[in-house]
């Protein structure tokens, strides 16, 4: 039984983005500013994987109070 959260293609994409982040080469969206937060780097990687159609869990929906 496969219990991985992300598919192999998504894992590869996330690995590449995190490598870029570690080298200080990762830039964000349209502003092209350098990413300094690890959480932001992961979010960028997951969003790229999702856009590519890779196996990534759905986003959690926030409930309004």
Secondary structure in CASP SS format (residue, H / E / C, confidence):
PFRMAT SS
TARGET T0000
AUTHOR 0000-0000-0000
METHOD secondary structure of the structure
MODEL  1
X C 1.00
X C 1.00
X C 1.00
X C 1.00
X C 1.00
X C 1.00
X C 1.00
X H 1.00
X H 1.00
X H 1.00
X H 1.00
X H 1.00
X H 1.00
X H 1.00
X H 1.00
X H 1.00
X H 1.00
X H 1.00
X H 1.00
X H 1.00
X H 1.00
X H 1.00
X H 1.00
X C 1.00
X C 1.00
X C 1.00
X E 1.00
X C 1.00
X C 1.00
X C 1.00
X C 1.00
X C 1.00
X C 1.00
X E 1.00
X C 1.00
X C 1.00
X C 1.00
X H 1.00
X H 1.00
X H 1.00
X H 1.00
X H 1.00
X H 1.00
X H 1.00
X H 1.00
X H 1.00
X H 1.00
X H 1.00
X H 1.00
X H 1.00
X H 1.00
X C 1.00
X C 1.00
X C 1.00
X C 1.00
X C 1.00
X C 1.00
X C 1.00
X C 1.00
X C 1.00
X C 1.00
X C 1.00
X C 1.00
X C 1.00
X C 1.00
END
